[in-house]
Amino acid sequence: ASSAVTQETHTGHPMKSKMETLNCLLARQLCFEDPSCSPILETIPRVCGAEFVSCSTVTVTKCQAALRTLQLFPLFKPTCLCREPQLDQECNSFRNFLFDHPCMFVTRKGDLE
C-alpha cells in the first residue's frame, strides 16, 4: 500500500484517510452506499419520526442514539457542508435533521413543560 491512497477521497473508500469536510448530500449518498452506515440512516426516520419541527416520537432515546451514531461516522465528522439555504434547501434540511434534530434536545418524553 502506497501513501498515495490517502489522497484519493473520491475513488475508493475515504474512511481510512483524514478527509476534507464533505457536502451533506454527498456524505448522505456515500453513507447509503456503505453497508455499516446505511442501516443507521434508514433507521432514523422510523425512530425519530417524520416531523422536524418538534420531537414527535415515542422512541426518543433510540432516535438520539441513531443520530449520535451517524454523527460519529467519518463522513459526517466533524460536520458536513451545504451552500446557503436558498441555493440548496435539500442539503440544509438534511444537515439540520442530522445535527439540530429537536429530539437531541429532549431529556425524556414527559419532561417537557
Jmol script that loads the backbone (N, CA, C; Angstrom):
load data "model"
ATOM      1  N   ALA A   1       0.847  -1.195   0.000  1.00  0.00           N
ATOM      2  CA  ALA A   1       0.000   0.000   0.000  1.00  0.00           C
ATOM      3  C   ALA A   1       0.879   1.240   0.000  1.00  0.00           C
ATOM      4  N   SER A   2       0.662   2.106  -0.956  1.00  0.00           N
ATOM      5  CA  SER A   2       1.456   3.330  -1.018  1.00  0.00           C
ATOM      6  C   SER A   2       0.733   4.454  -0.301  1.00  0.00           C
ATOM      7  N   SER A   3       1.454   5.524  -0.010  1.00  0.00           N
ATOM      8  CA  SER A   3       0.852   6.641   0.715  1.00  0.00           C
ATOM      9  C   SER A   3      -0.046   7.483  -0.195  1.00  0.00           C
ATOM     10  N   ALA A   4      -0.030   7.208  -1.486  1.00  0.00           N
ATOM     11  CA  ALA A   4      -0.862   7.958  -2.430  1.00  0.00           C
ATOM     12  C   ALA A   4      -2.350   7.709  -2.195  1.00  0.00           C
ATOM     13  N   VAL A   5      -2.663   6.576  -1.587  1.00  0.00           N
ATOM     14  CA  VAL A   5      -4.061   6.211  -1.353  1.00  0.00           C
ATOM     15  C   VAL A   5      -4.770   7.232  -0.475  1.00  0.00           C
ATOM     16  N   THR A   6      -4.053   7.831   0.475  1.00  0.00           N
ATOM     17  CA  THR A   6      -4.682   8.783   1.388  1.00  0.00           C
ATOM     18  C   THR A   6      -5.173  10.035   0.656  1.00  0.00           C
ATOM     19  N   GLN A   7      -4.614  10.314  -0.518  1.00  0.00           N
ATOM     20  CA  GLN A   7      -5.034  11.485  -1.279  1.00  0.00           C
ATOM     21  C   GLN A   7      -6.360  11.252  -2.000  1.00  0.00           C
ATOM     22  N   GLU A   8      -6.703   9.994  -2.249  1.00  0.00           N
ATOM     23  CA  GLU A   8      -7.888   9.678  -3.030  1.00  0.00           C
ATOM     24  C   GLU A   8      -9.128   9.680  -2.158  1.00  0.00           C
ATOM     25  N   THR A   9      -9.866  10.782  -2.187  1.00  0.00           N
ATOM     26  CA  THR A   9     -11.084  10.841  -1.381  1.00  0.00           C
ATOM     27  C   THR A   9     -12.314  10.556  -2.232  1.00  0.00           C
ATOM     28  N   HIS A  10     -12.194  10.608  -3.557  1.00  0.00           N
ATOM     29  CA  HIS A  10     -13.364  10.397  -4.397  1.00  0.00           C
ATOM     30  C   HIS A  10     -13.422   8.979  -4.946  1.00  0.00           C
ATOM     31  N   THR A  11     -12.254   8.339  -5.105  1.00  0.00           N
ATOM     32  CA  THR A  11     -12.259   6.945  -5.529  1.00  0.00           C
ATOM     33  C   THR A  11     -11.947   6.100  -4.315  1.00  0.00           C
ATOM     34  N   GLY A  12     -12.414   4.902  -4.302  1.00  0.00           N
ATOM     35  CA  GLY A  12     -12.152   4.044  -3.153  1.00  0.00           C
ATOM     36  C   GLY A  12     -12.880   4.568  -1.938  1.00  0.00           C
ATOM     37  N   HIS A  13     -12.570   4.032  -0.786  1.00  0.00           N
ATOM     38  CA  HIS A  13     -13.274   4.466   0.417  1.00  0.00           C
ATOM     39  C   HIS A  13     -12.496   5.531   1.162  1.00  0.00           C
ATOM     40  N   PRO A  14     -13.126   6.673   1.425  1.00  0.00           N
ATOM     41  CA  PRO A  14     -12.443   7.765   2.121  1.00  0.00           C
ATOM     42  C   PRO A  14     -12.392   7.561   3.632  1.00  0.00           C
ATOM     43  N   MET A  15     -12.888   6.426   4.111  1.00  0.00           N
ATOM     44  CA  MET A  15     -12.996   6.207   5.549  1.00  0.00           C
ATOM     45  C   MET A  15     -11.642   6.207   6.271  1.00  0.00           C
ATOM     46  N   LYS A  16     -10.630   5.626   5.639  1.00  0.00           N
ATOM     47  CA  LYS A  16      -9.374   5.408   6.349  1.00  0.00           C
ATOM     48  C   LYS A  16      -8.532   6.678   6.486  1.00  0.00           C
ATOM     49  N   SER A  17      -8.585   7.520   5.467  1.00  0.00           N
ATOM     50  CA  SER A  17      -7.719   8.696   5.498  1.00  0.00           C
ATOM     51  C   SER A  17      -8.417   9.868   6.173  1.00  0.00           C
ATOM     52  N   LYS A  18      -7.618  10.809   6.603  1.00  0.00           N
ATOM     53  CA  LYS A  18      -8.183  12.054   7.142  1.00  0.00           C
ATOM     54  C   LYS A  18      -8.721  12.811   5.934  1.00  0.00           C
ATOM     55  N   MET A  19      -9.998  13.118   5.973  1.00  0.00           N
ATOM     56  CA  MET A  19     -10.593  13.665   4.766  1.00  0.00           C
ATOM     57  C   MET A  19     -11.163  15.058   4.967  1.00  0.00           C
ATOM     58  N   GLU A  20     -11.402  15.723   3.848  1.00  0.00           N
ATOM     59  CA  GLU A  20     -11.998  17.050   3.929  1.00  0.00           C
ATOM     60  C   GLU A  20     -13.468  16.922   4.292  1.00  0.00           C
ATOM     61  N   THR A  21     -14.032  18.004   4.779  1.00  0.00           N
ATOM     62  CA  THR A  21     -15.445  18.018   5.120  1.00  0.00           C
ATOM     63  C   THR A  21     -16.265  17.942   3.838  1.00  0.00           C
ATOM     64  N   LEU A  22     -17.203  17.015   3.808  1.00  0.00           N
ATOM     65  CA  LEU A  22     -17.982  16.763   2.599  1.00  0.00           C
ATOM     66  C   LEU A  22     -19.265  17.581   2.557  1.00  0.00           C
ATOM     67  N   ASN A  23     -19.778  17.751   1.354  1.00  0.00           N
ATOM     68  CA  ASN A  23     -21.126  18.265   1.184  1.00  0.00           C
ATOM     69  C   ASN A  23     -22.077  17.249   1.812  1.00  0.00           C
ATOM     70  N   CYS A  24     -23.107  17.727   2.501  1.00  0.00           N
ATOM     71  CA  CYS A  24     -24.013  16.830   3.236  1.00  0.00           C
ATOM     72  C   CYS A  24     -24.722  15.824   2.342  1.00  0.00           C
ATOM     73  N   LEU A  25     -25.097  16.226   1.136  1.00  0.00           N
ATOM     74  CA  LEU A  25     -25.793  15.298   0.246  1.00  0.00           C
ATOM     75  C   LEU A  25     -24.846  14.238  -0.292  1.00  0.00           C
ATOM     76  N   LEU A  26     -23.596  14.614  -0.539  1.00  0.00           N
ATOM     77  CA  LEU A  26     -22.588  13.642  -0.950  1.00  0.00           C
ATOM     78  C   LEU A  26     -22.314  12.668   0.194  1.00  0.00           C
ATOM     79  N   ALA A  27     -22.181  13.209   1.395  1.00  0.00           N
ATOM     80  CA  ALA A  27     -21.951  12.363   2.567  1.00  0.00           C
ATOM     81  C   ALA A  27     -23.116  11.394   2.761  1.00  0.00           C
ATOM     82  N   ARG A  28     -24.340  11.890   2.570  1.00  0.00           N
ATOM     83  CA  ARG A  28     -25.519  11.032   2.712  1.00  0.00           C
ATOM     84  C   ARG A  28     -25.503   9.926   1.658  1.00  0.00           C
ATOM     85  N   GLN A  29     -25.142  10.283   0.425  1.00  0.00           N
ATOM     86  CA  GLN A  29     -25.075   9.298  -0.660  1.00  0.00           C
ATOM     87  C   GLN A  29     -24.019   8.229  -0.358  1.00  0.00           C
ATOM     88  N   LEU A  30     -22.851   8.662   0.096  1.00  0.00           N
ATOM     89  CA  LEU A  30     -21.785   7.716   0.443  1.00  0.00           C
ATOM     90  C   LEU A  30     -22.208   6.830   1.605  1.00  0.00           C
ATOM     91  N   CYS A  31     -22.963   7.392   2.531  1.00  0.00           N
ATOM     92  CA  CYS A  31     -23.469   6.624   3.660  1.00  0.00           C
ATOM     93  C   CYS A  31     -24.430   5.539   3.171  1.00  0.00           C
ATOM     94  N   PHE A  32     -25.318   5.902   2.246  1.00  0.00           N
ATOM     95  CA  PHE A  32     -26.258   4.920   1.689  1.00  0.00           C
ATOM     96  C   PHE A  32     -25.522   3.762   1.014  1.00  0.00           C
ATOM     97  N   GLU A  33     -24.331   4.046   0.463  1.00  0.00           N
ATOM     98  CA  GLU A  33     -23.560   3.013  -0.234  1.00  0.00           C
ATOM     99  C   GLU A  33     -22.687   2.205   0.718  1.00  0.00           C
ATOM    100  N   ASP A  34     -22.604   2.632   1.970  1.00  0.00           N
ATOM    101  CA  ASP A  34     -21.753   1.959   2.947  1.00  0.00           C
ATOM    102  C   ASP A  34     -22.595   0.984   3.773  1.00  0.00           C
ATOM    103  N   PRO A  35     -22.221  -0.305   3.780  1.00  0.00           N
ATOM    104  CA  PRO A  35     -23.054  -1.304   4.462  1.00  0.00           C
ATOM    105  C   PRO A  35     -23.184  -1.104   5.974  1.00  0.00           C
ATOM    106  N   SER A  36     -22.255  -0.395   6.594  1.00  0.00           N
ATOM    107  CA  SER A  36     -22.383  -0.169   8.038  1.00  0.00           C
ATOM    108  C   SER A  36     -23.079   1.152   8.355  1.00  0.00           C
ATOM    109  N   CYS A  37     -23.082   2.078   7.419  1.00  0.00           N
ATOM    110  CA  CYS A  37     -23.696   3.390   7.626  1.00  0.00           C
ATOM    111  C   CYS A  37     -25.166   3.396   7.196  1.00  0.00           C
ATOM    112  N   SER A  38     -25.444   2.753   6.091  1.00  0.00           N
ATOM    113  CA  SER A  38     -26.781   2.749   5.503  1.00  0.00           C
ATOM    114  C   SER A  38     -27.918   2.328   6.445  1.00  0.00           C
ATOM    115  N   PRO A  39     -27.759   1.229   7.219  1.00  0.00           N
ATOM    116  CA  PRO A  39     -28.871   0.830   8.106  1.00  0.00           C
ATOM    117  C   PRO A  39     -29.227   1.903   9.136  1.00  0.00           C
ATOM    118  N   ILE A  40     -28.242   2.644   9.611  1.00  0.00           N
ATOM    119  CA  ILE A  40     -28.491   3.699  10.604  1.00  0.00           C
ATOM    120  C   ILE A  40     -29.278   4.831   9.953  1.00  0.00           C
ATOM    121  N   LEU A  41     -28.843   5.208   8.759  1.00  0.00           N
ATOM    122  CA  LEU A  41     -29.518   6.270   8.013  1.00  0.00           C
ATOM    123  C   LEU A  41     -30.977   5.897   7.739  1.00  0.00           C
ATOM    124  N   GLU A  42     -31.204   4.626   7.428  1.00  0.00           N
ATOM    125  CA  GLU A  42     -32.563   4.168   7.131  1.00  0.00           C
ATOM    126  C   GLU A  42     -33.418   4.030   8.388  1.00  0.00           C
ATOM    127  N   THR A  43     -32.789   3.832   9.531  1.00  0.00           N
ATOM    128  CA  THR A  43     -33.499   3.678  10.802  1.00  0.00           C
ATOM    129  C   THR A  43     -34.009   5.016  11.332  1.00  0.00           C
ATOM    130  N   ILE A  44     -33.264   6.087  11.088  1.00  0.00           N
ATOM    131  CA  ILE A  44     -33.558   7.389  11.692  1.00  0.00           C
ATOM    132  C   ILE A  44     -34.994   7.895  11.450  1.00  0.00           C
ATOM    133  N   PRO A  45     -35.502   7.886  10.210  1.00  0.00           N
ATOM    134  CA  PRO A  45     -36.892   8.356  10.037  1.00  0.00           C
ATOM    135  C   PRO A  45     -37.902   7.517  10.831  1.00  0.00           C
ATOM    136  N   ARG A  46     -37.601   6.233  10.998  1.00  0.00           N
ATOM    137  CA  ARG A  46     -38.506   5.350  11.728  1.00  0.00           C
ATOM    138  C   ARG A  46     -38.491   5.638  13.225  1.00  0.00           C
ATOM    139  N   VAL A  47     -37.302   5.825  13.806  1.00  0.00           N
ATOM    140  CA  VAL A  47     -37.220   6.043  15.257  1.00  0.00           C
ATOM    141  C   VAL A  47     -37.343   7.511  15.656  1.00  0.00           C
ATOM    142  N   CYS A  48     -37.127   8.419  14.709  1.00  0.00           N
ATOM    143  CA  CYS A  48     -37.193   9.849  15.026  1.00  0.00           C
ATOM    144  C   CYS A  48     -38.503  10.489  14.584  1.00  0.00           C
ATOM    145  N   GLY A  49     -39.266   9.802  13.763  1.00  0.00           N
ATOM    146  CA  GLY A  49     -40.500  10.383  13.256  1.00  0.00           C
ATOM    147  C   GLY A  49     -40.223  11.232  12.026  1.00  0.00           C
ATOM    148  N   ALA A  50     -41.252  11.503  11.279  1.00  0.00           N
ATOM    149  CA  ALA A  50     -41.101  12.238  10.024  1.00  0.00           C
ATOM    150  C   ALA A  50     -41.052  13.747  10.236  1.00  0.00           C
ATOM    151  N   GLU A  51     -41.541  14.193  11.384  1.00  0.00           N
ATOM    152  CA  GLU A  51     -41.622  15.626  11.652  1.00  0.00           C
ATOM    153  C   GLU A  51     -40.274  16.179  12.077  1.00  0.00           C
ATOM    154  N   PHE A  52     -39.998  17.408  11.661  1.00  0.00           N
ATOM    155  CA  PHE A  52     -38.748  18.020  12.100  1.00  0.00           C
ATOM    156  C   PHE A  52     -38.986  19.206  13.026  1.00  0.00           C
ATOM    157  N   VAL A  53     -40.202  19.743  13.039  1.00  0.00           N
ATOM    158  CA  VAL A  53     -40.465  20.933  13.855  1.00  0.00           C
ATOM    159  C   VAL A  53     -40.483  20.621  15.346  1.00  0.00           C
ATOM    160  N   SER A  54     -40.844  19.387  15.690  1.00  0.00           N
ATOM    161  CA  SER A  54     -40.830  19.006  17.100  1.00  0.00           C
ATOM    162  C   SER A  54     -40.389  17.559  17.215  1.00  0.00           C
ATOM    163  N   CYS A  55     -40.085  17.148  18.420  1.00  0.00           N
ATOM    164  CA  CYS A  55     -39.712  15.760  18.640  1.00  0.00           C
ATOM    165  C   CYS A  55     -40.999  14.979  18.885  1.00  0.00           C
ATOM    166  N   SER A  56     -41.549  14.416  17.825  1.00  0.00           N
ATOM    167  CA  SER A  56     -42.866  13.777  17.924  1.00  0.00           C
ATOM    168  C   SER A  56     -42.760  12.261  17.820  1.00  0.00           C
ATOM    169  N   THR A  57     -41.872  11.686  18.602  1.00  0.00           N
ATOM    170  CA  THR A  57     -41.712  10.240  18.578  1.00  0.00           C
ATOM    171  C   THR A  57     -41.718   9.701  19.999  1.00  0.00           C
ATOM    172  N   VAL A  58     -42.143   8.462  20.151  1.00  0.00           N
ATOM    173  CA  VAL A  58     -42.106   7.843  21.479  1.00  0.00           C
ATOM    174  C   VAL A  58     -40.749   7.175  21.717  1.00  0.00           C
ATOM    175  N   THR A  59     -39.968   7.021  20.649  1.00  0.00           N
ATOM    176  CA  THR A  59     -38.661   6.366  20.773  1.00  0.00           C
ATOM    177  C   THR A  59     -37.538   7.400  20.776  1.00  0.00           C
ATOM    178  N   VAL A  60     -37.626   8.354  21.697  1.00  0.00           N
ATOM    179  CA  VAL A  60     -36.659   9.457  21.762  1.00  0.00           C
ATOM    180  C   VAL A  60     -35.233   8.943  21.957  1.00  0.00           C
ATOM    181  N   THR A  61     -35.040   8.014  22.887  1.00  0.00           N
ATOM    182  CA  THR A  61     -33.674   7.543  23.163  1.00  0.00           C
ATOM    183  C   THR A  61     -33.090   6.789  21.971  1.00  0.00           C
ATOM    184  N   LYS A  62     -33.928   6.025  21.273  1.00  0.00           N
ATOM    185  CA  LYS A  62     -33.448   5.330  20.069  1.00  0.00           C
ATOM    186  C   LYS A  62     -33.088   6.335  18.988  1.00  0.00           C
ATOM    187  N   CYS A  63     -33.900   7.375  18.868  1.00  0.00           N
ATOM    188  CA  CYS A  63     -33.642   8.435  17.900  1.00  0.00           C
ATOM    189  C   CYS A  63     -32.309   9.117  18.212  1.00  0.00           C
ATOM    190  N   GLN A  64     -32.113   9.489  19.472  1.00  0.00           N
ATOM    191  CA  GLN A  64     -30.867  10.149  19.880  1.00  0.00           C
ATOM    192  C   GLN A  64     -29.667   9.249  19.612  1.00  0.00           C
ATOM    193  N   ALA A  65     -29.794   7.965  19.935  1.00  0.00           N
ATOM    194  CA  ALA A  65     -28.691   7.028  19.722  1.00  0.00           C
ATOM    195  C   ALA A  65     -28.356   6.909  18.237  1.00  0.00           C
ATOM    196  N   ALA A  66     -29.380   6.832  17.398  1.00  0.00           N
ATOM    197  CA  ALA A  66     -29.161   6.708  15.957  1.00  0.00           C
ATOM    198  C   ALA A  66     -28.499   7.966  15.393  1.00  0.00           C
ATOM    199  N   LEU A  67     -28.980   9.134  15.813  1.00  0.00           N
ATOM    200  CA  LEU A  67     -28.389  10.391  15.338  1.00  0.00           C
ATOM    201  C   LEU A  67     -26.938  10.519  15.790  1.00  0.00           C
ATOM    202  N   ARG A  68     -26.673  10.186  17.057  1.00  0.00           N
ATOM    203  CA  ARG A  68     -25.296  10.268  17.568  1.00  0.00           C
ATOM    204  C   ARG A  68     -24.377   9.308  16.832  1.00  0.00           C
ATOM    205  N   THR A  69     -24.867   8.093  16.575  1.00  0.00           N
ATOM    206  CA  THR A  69     -24.067   7.095  15.867  1.00  0.00           C
ATOM    207  C   THR A  69     -23.711   7.594  14.474  1.00  0.00           C
ATOM    208  N   LEU A  70     -24.693   8.164  13.790  1.00  0.00           N
ATOM    209  CA  LEU A  70     -24.454   8.676  12.444  1.00  0.00           C
ATOM    210  C   LEU A  70     -23.460   9.838  12.469  1.00  0.00           C
ATOM    211  N   GLN A  71     -23.574  10.708  13.471  1.00  0.00           N
ATOM    212  CA  GLN A  71     -22.656  11.849  13.592  1.00  0.00           C
ATOM    213  C   GLN A  71     -21.218  11.394  13.812  1.00  0.00           C
ATOM    214  N   LEU A  72     -21.029  10.192  14.365  1.00  0.00           N
ATOM    215  CA  LEU A  72     -19.683   9.682  14.620  1.00  0.00           C
ATOM    216  C   LEU A  72     -19.021   9.105  13.374  1.00  0.00           C
ATOM    217  N   PHE A  73     -19.801   8.835  12.333  1.00  0.00           N
ATOM    218  CA  PHE A  73     -19.214   8.320  11.105  1.00  0.00           C
ATOM    219  C   PHE A  73     -18.282   9.365  10.498  1.00  0.00           C
ATOM    220  N   PRO A  74     -17.130   8.927   9.990  1.00  0.00           N
ATOM    221  CA  PRO A  74     -16.164   9.871   9.387  1.00  0.00           C
ATOM    222  C   PRO A  74     -16.783  10.750   8.303  1.00  0.00           C
ATOM    223  N   LEU A  75     -17.785  10.245   7.620  1.00  0.00           N
ATOM    224  CA  LEU A  75     -18.441  11.034   6.569  1.00  0.00           C
ATOM    225  C   LEU A  75     -19.049  12.318   7.119  1.00  0.00           C
ATOM    226  N   PHE A  76     -19.503  12.270   8.372  1.00  0.00           N
ATOM    227  CA  PHE A  76     -20.218  13.406   8.961  1.00  0.00           C
ATOM    228  C   PHE A  76     -19.418  14.085  10.067  1.00  0.00           C
ATOM    229  N   LYS A  77     -18.141  13.715  10.204  1.00  0.00           N
ATOM    230  CA  LYS A  77     -17.327  14.312  11.270  1.00  0.00           C
ATOM    231  C   LYS A  77     -16.401  15.349  10.696  1.00  0.00           C
ATOM    232  N   PRO A  78     -16.234  16.498  11.314  1.00  0.00           N
ATOM    233  CA  PRO A  78     -16.990  16.969  12.472  1.00  0.00           C
ATOM    234  C   PRO A  78     -18.378  17.461  12.082  1.00  0.00           C
ATOM    235  N   THR A  79     -18.592  17.686  10.802  1.00  0.00           N
ATOM    236  CA  THR A  79     -19.885  18.158  10.300  1.00  0.00           C
ATOM    237  C   THR A  79     -19.934  17.865   8.810  1.00  0.00           C
ATOM    238  N   CYS A  80     -20.924  18.361   8.120  1.00  0.00           N
ATOM    239  CA  CYS A  80     -20.942  18.333   6.661  1.00  0.00           C
ATOM    240  C   CYS A  80     -21.407  19.708   6.197  1.00  0.00           C
ATOM    241  N   LEU A  81     -21.133  20.018   4.964  1.00  0.00           N
ATOM    242  CA  LEU A  81     -21.349  21.381   4.482  1.00  0.00           C
ATOM    243  C   LEU A  81     -22.475  21.482   3.455  1.00  0.00           C
ATOM    244  N   CYS A  82     -23.080  22.656   3.403  1.00  0.00           N
ATOM    245  CA  CYS A  82     -24.098  22.975   2.395  1.00  0.00           C
ATOM    246  C   CYS A  82     -23.882  24.410   1.938  1.00  0.00           C
ATOM    247  N   ARG A  83     -24.409  24.709   0.761  1.00  0.00           N
ATOM    248  CA  ARG A  83     -24.453  26.109   0.342  1.00  0.00           C
ATOM    249  C   ARG A  83     -25.584  26.791   1.096  1.00  0.00           C
ATOM    250  N   GLU A  84     -25.803  28.071   0.836  1.00  0.00           N
ATOM    251  CA  GLU A  84     -26.848  28.813   1.546  1.00  0.00           C
ATOM    252  C   GLU A  84     -28.195  28.126   1.354  1.00  0.00           C
ATOM    253  N   PRO A  85     -29.070  28.224   2.368  1.00  0.00           N
ATOM    254  CA  PRO A  85     -30.374  27.546   2.303  1.00  0.00           C
ATOM    255  C   PRO A  85     -31.177  27.842   1.039  1.00  0.00           C
ATOM    256  N   GLN A  86     -31.132  29.076   0.550  1.00  0.00           N
ATOM    257  CA  GLN A  86     -31.926  29.389  -0.640  1.00  0.00           C
ATOM    258  C   GLN A  86     -31.360  28.719  -1.896  1.00  0.00           C
ATOM    259  N   LEU A  87     -30.074  28.368  -1.871  1.00  0.00           N
ATOM    260  CA  LEU A  87     -29.458  27.699  -3.016  1.00  0.00           C
ATOM    261  C   LEU A  87     -29.575  26.181  -2.922  1.00  0.00           C
ATOM    262  N   ASP A  88     -29.601  25.664  -1.716  1.00  0.00           N
ATOM    263  CA  ASP A  88     -29.562  24.213  -1.548  1.00  0.00           C
ATOM    264  C   ASP A  88     -30.401  23.791  -0.346  1.00  0.00           C
ATOM    265  N   GLN A  89     -31.701  23.834  -0.530  1.00  0.00           N
ATOM    266  CA  GLN A  89     -32.621  23.566   0.568  1.00  0.00           C
ATOM    267  C   GLN A  89     -32.560  22.117   1.033  1.00  0.00           C
ATOM    268  N   GLU A  90     -32.460  21.176   0.096  1.00  0.00           N
ATOM    269  CA  GLU A  90     -32.425  19.757   0.463  1.00  0.00           C
ATOM    270  C   GLU A  90     -31.221  19.454   1.344  1.00  0.00           C
ATOM    271  N   CYS A  91     -30.077  20.004   0.968  1.00  0.00           N
ATOM    272  CA  CYS A  91     -28.851  19.798   1.734  1.00  0.00           C
ATOM    273  C   CYS A  91     -28.999  20.361   3.143  1.00  0.00           C
ATOM    274  N   ASN A  92     -29.488  21.578   3.236  1.00  0.00           N
ATOM    275  CA  ASN A  92     -29.639  22.219   4.544  1.00  0.00           C
ATOM    276  C   ASN A  92     -30.658  21.513   5.430  1.00  0.00           C
ATOM    277  N   SER A  93     -31.745  21.030   4.831  1.00  0.00           N
ATOM    278  CA  SER A  93     -32.724  20.351   5.672  1.00  0.00           C
ATOM    279  C   SER A  93     -32.172  19.022   6.183  1.00  0.00           C
ATOM    280  N   PHE A  94     -31.369  18.329   5.369  1.00  0.00           N
ATOM    281  CA  PHE A  94     -30.732  17.100   5.853  1.00  0.00           C
ATOM    282  C   PHE A  94     -29.735  17.416   6.970  1.00  0.00           C
ATOM    283  N   ARG A  95     -28.956  18.482   6.775  1.00  0.00           N
ATOM    284  CA  ARG A  95     -27.959  18.874   7.775  1.00  0.00           C
ATOM    285  C   ARG A  95     -28.636  19.235   9.105  1.00  0.00           C
ATOM    286  N   ASN A  96     -29.715  20.013   9.020  1.00  0.00           N
ATOM    287  CA  ASN A  96     -30.461  20.373  10.229  1.00  0.00           C
ATOM    288  C   ASN A  96     -31.065  19.143  10.889  1.00  0.00           C
ATOM    289  N   PHE A  97     -31.571  18.237  10.064  1.00  0.00           N
ATOM    290  CA  PHE A  97     -32.160  16.999  10.575  1.00  0.00           C
ATOM    291  C   PHE A  97     -31.128  16.207  11.371  1.00  0.00           C
ATOM    292  N   LEU A  98     -29.912  16.139  10.834  1.00  0.00           N
ATOM    293  CA  LEU A  98     -28.868  15.335  11.473  1.00  0.00           C
ATOM    294  C   LEU A  98     -28.256  16.014  12.693  1.00  0.00           C
ATOM    295  N   PHE A  99     -27.944  17.301  12.581  1.00  0.00           N
ATOM    296  CA  PHE A  99     -27.187  17.965  13.650  1.00  0.00           C
ATOM    297  C   PHE A  99     -28.037  18.801  14.608  1.00  0.00           C
ATOM    298  N   ASP A 100     -29.246  19.181  14.193  1.00  0.00           N
ATOM    299  CA  ASP A 100     -30.093  20.028  15.048  1.00  0.00           C
ATOM    300  C   ASP A 100     -31.474  19.424  15.248  1.00  0.00           C
ATOM    301  N   HIS A 101     -31.546  18.115  15.283  1.00  0.00           N
ATOM    302  CA  HIS A 101     -32.848  17.453  15.428  1.00  0.00           C
ATOM    303  C   HIS A 101     -33.459  17.792  16.785  1.00  0.00           C
ATOM    304  N   PRO A 102     -34.748  18.153  16.813  1.00  0.00           N
ATOM    305  CA  PRO A 102     -35.390  18.517  18.095  1.00  0.00           C
ATOM    306  C   PRO A 102     -35.258  17.430  19.165  1.00  0.00           C
ATOM    307  N   CYS A 103     -35.221  16.168  18.756  1.00  0.00           N
ATOM    308  CA  CYS A 103     -35.118  15.077  19.736  1.00  0.00           C
ATOM    309  C   CYS A 103     -33.772  15.075  20.464  1.00  0.00           C
ATOM    310  N   MET A 104     -32.765  15.706  19.873  1.00  0.00           N
ATOM    311  CA  MET A 104     -31.456  15.764  20.533  1.00  0.00           C
ATOM    312  C   MET A 104     -31.502  16.669  21.760  1.00  0.00           C
ATOM    313  N   PHE A 105     -32.519  17.514  21.838  1.00  0.00           N
ATOM    314  CA  PHE A 105     -32.594  18.487  22.928  1.00  0.00           C
ATOM    315  C   PHE A 105     -33.684  18.135  23.939  1.00  0.00           C
ATOM    316  N   VAL A 106     -34.209  16.919  23.832  1.00  0.00           N
ATOM    317  CA  VAL A 106     -35.235  16.448  24.761  1.00  0.00           C
ATOM    318  C   VAL A 106     -34.566  15.504  25.750  1.00  0.00           C
ATOM    319  N   THR A 107     -34.819  15.707  27.037  1.00  0.00           N
ATOM    320  CA  THR A 107     -34.241  14.792  28.019  1.00  0.00           C
ATOM    321  C   THR A 107     -35.033  13.493  28.053  1.00  0.00           C
ATOM    322  N   ARG A 108     -36.327  13.593  28.271  1.00  0.00           N
ATOM    323  CA  ARG A 108     -37.198  12.422  28.221  1.00  0.00           C
ATOM    324  C   ARG A 108     -38.584  12.871  27.841  1.00  0.00           C
ATOM    325  N   LYS A 109     -39.266  12.080  27.085  1.00  0.00           N
ATOM    326  CA  LYS A 109     -40.653  12.412  26.725  1.00  0.00           C
ATOM    327  C   LYS A 109     -41.457  12.477  28.018  1.00  0.00           C
ATOM    328  N   GLY A 110     -42.105  13.577  28.269  1.00  0.00           N
ATOM    329  CA  GLY A 110     -42.841  13.709  29.521  1.00  0.00           C
ATOM    330  C   GLY A 110     -42.180  14.727  30.440  1.00  0.00           C
ATOM    331  N   ASP A 111     -40.902  15.028  30.186  1.00  0.00           N
ATOM    332  CA  ASP A 111     -40.211  16.044  30.979  1.00  0.00           C
ATOM    333  C   ASP A 111     -40.444  17.438  30.407  1.00  0.00           C
ATOM    334  N   LEU A 112     -41.113  17.502  29.268  1.00  0.00           N
ATOM    335  CA  LEU A 112     -41.357  18.800  28.634  1.00  0.00           C
ATOM    336  C   LEU A 112     -42.382  19.595  29.420  1.00  0.00           C
ATOM    337  N   GLU A 113     -42.118  20.874  29.574  1.00  0.00           N
ATOM    338  CA  GLU A 113     -43.061  21.743  30.297  1.00  0.00           C
ATOM    339  C   GLU A 113     -43.882  22.555  29.322  1.00  0.00           C
TER     340      GLU A 113
END
end "model"
wireframe off; spacefill off
backbone 0.3
color backbone group
